[in-house]
Amino acid sequence: MSQEIYVVIEHLRGQVADISYVMLAAARALTQGIGGEVVGVLLGHNEQKLAGNLAADQVLYFDHPALAEFTSDAYQKALASLIKEKAPRAVLFGSTSIGADVASVLSARLDLPIVTLCRSFSADGKYVSQICGGKIMAEGDLPEPTALVTMIPGEFKPEEGQSDQPPNVTPVAVPALEELRVRLVGYVEPEAGDVDISQESILISVGRGVQTEDNVELAEELAELLGGVVCASRPVVDQGWLPTSRMVGKSGKTVKPKLYLAMGISGAPEHVEAITESGMIIAINTDPDAPIFDIAQYGAEVDLLDLTEVLIELIEEA
Ligand SMILES: Cc1cc2nc3c(=O)[nH]c(=O)nc-3n(C[C@H](O)[C@H](O)[C@H](O)COP(=O)(O)OP(=O)(O)OC[C@H]3O[C@@H](n4cnc5c(N)ncnc54)[C@H](O)[C@@H]3O)c2cc1C
C-alpha cells in the first residue's frame, strides 16, 4: 500500500469543477499529516490541458474516446484497474452526482471502505465528515487498505488547489473499454428560468423556516428594496413556492453573490456547498445550533418573519 493520495479530477465540458481544486487542497493537507504525494487522476479525451493548473505532485492521465464524456461505466472500469494495481492510501471523489456514483460502485466492486461527506482531514490524518444534515462532525481513522472518500466543500477554497506550476502528466494505459453499457446521448440544459441566480449580487434565500407560500412574498418585498432577488433551499422549491431555477444547492445552482441572506435555512451540506463562494453570508435562524451559523459571517437568532418586517420598515424609512 502506498501513501499516495489520488484525487479524481471532475470536469465537464472543458472545465475543471471547483470541487476538484478543493479536493487537491484537502489532499495536500492530508499528505502534510501522513506523508506521501498528491496525485491527480484525469480521465478524458484530448483533455490533457485541464491538468495545467492542478496543484498536484503529478497527474495520471487516461486518454480514450470512450472517456470524452463522463459515464460511470467507463470511469469505473478505468479507475478500478488503476486502484487495484497501485493501491493508493486514499482516493478522493467529489460528493457530487458524478463522484458519488463512481465511488459507491467502486467500493462495492473492489470491496474497499468508503468515507462519505468528508470535509477535511486533521493534522494526524483523521477524516472529518459532516453528517446528519451538517449537525454532527464525525472524526475517524482513514480505513485501510485504500479509503475511497467523497468530499464536500467548505474547508478549502478552490484557489488553494490551483498552481502556476504545471504538474508532470503521465499517460496511463487505458484498460479495455469495449462493451460499455452506458453512453451519453446528449446534455439536457436546465430551463432558462426568469433570472439567473448564479449571476446576481444580492440574494435573499428562503428555507423551510419561511413556513408558507405567502411568506415568500415578504422575502420578495425585501429583495426588491435591496435590489436583489429571491432564491431558496430545496424544500421551498419542492413545495412549488418558487421555480426550480431559483434553487440553490447540489441539485440547483451554485451562487457567488456579494451578499447571501439565508433566512430559515438550516445549512445542510447539499445547500452549503453551493454558497461558499459568497462574499458575505448572513444567517437568520431561530435555532442557535443551526450549522448555517458555522459558515455565516453574521447571524441573528430571531424569527425571520419578525426581522423581515422590521427590515422592510427601516429600509422604506431610509
Ligand atoms: C442528493 C441530495 C441533493 C440535495 N440537494 C439540495 C439542494 O440542491 N439544495 C438544498 O437546499 N437542499 C438539497 N438537499 C436537501 C438538504 O439535505 C436539506 O434537506 C435542505 O437543504 C434543508 O432545507 P432547509 O434548510 O430549508 O430546511 P430545514 O433543514 O428544515 O431547516 C429549516 C430551518 O429553519 C429554521 N426556522 C424555522 N422557523 C424559523 C423562523 N420562523 N425563523 C427563522 N428560522 C426558522 C429552523 O431552525 C431550521 O434550521 C439535497 C439532499 C439530497 C439527499
The ligand as a Gaussian input file, in Angstrom:
#p B3LYP/6-31G(d) Opt

LIG

0 1
 C      -28.959000      14.184000      -3.081000
 C      -29.498000      15.389000      -2.371000
 C      -29.477000      16.593000      -3.015000
 C      -29.957000      17.734000      -2.363000
 N      -29.900000      18.923000      -3.000000
 C      -30.258000      20.038000      -2.342000
 C      -30.127000      21.326000      -2.956000
 O      -29.711000      21.469000      -4.108000
 N      -30.464000      22.398000      -2.228000
 C      -30.931000      22.317000      -0.946000
 O      -31.209000      23.361000      -0.335000
 N      -31.088000      21.127000      -0.366000
 C      -30.782000      19.984000      -1.023000
 N      -30.947000      18.776000      -0.432000
 C      -31.705000      18.729000       0.831000
 C      -30.853000      19.052000       2.037000
 O      -30.278000      17.865000       2.554000
 C      -31.711000      19.670000       3.154000
 O      -32.770000      18.797000       3.461000
 C      -32.285000      21.030000       2.801000
 O      -31.260000      21.896000       2.342000
 C      -32.938000      21.631000       4.026000
 O      -33.556000      22.819000       3.657000
 P      -33.865000      23.931000       4.730000
 O      -32.612000      24.377000       5.390000
 O      -34.708000      24.959000       4.077000
 O      -34.838000      23.153000       5.755000
 P      -34.543000      22.615000       7.230000
 O      -33.327000      21.773000       7.288000
 O      -35.841000      22.026000       7.692000
 O      -34.244000      23.937000       8.068000
 C      -35.208000      24.911000       8.345000
 C      -34.537000      25.891000       9.278000
 O      -35.398000      26.976000       9.506000
 C      -35.275000      27.362000      10.868000
 N      -36.517000      28.052000      11.208000
 C      -37.757000      27.520000      11.387000
 N      -38.639000      28.505000      11.609000
 C      -37.955000      29.673000      11.585000
 C      -38.340000      31.050000      11.714000
 N      -39.601000      31.418000      11.934000
 N      -37.364000      31.989000      11.621000
 C      -36.077000      31.647000      11.411000
 N      -35.662000      30.361000      11.257000
 C      -36.605000      29.398000      11.331000
 C      -35.061000      26.074000      11.622000
 O      -34.399000      26.303000      12.851000
 C      -34.195000      25.291000      10.635000
 O      -32.812000      25.486000      10.901000
 C      -30.483000      17.639000      -1.049000
 C      -30.494000      16.404000      -0.414000
 C      -30.007000      15.292000      -1.063000
 C      -30.015000      13.983000      -0.324000

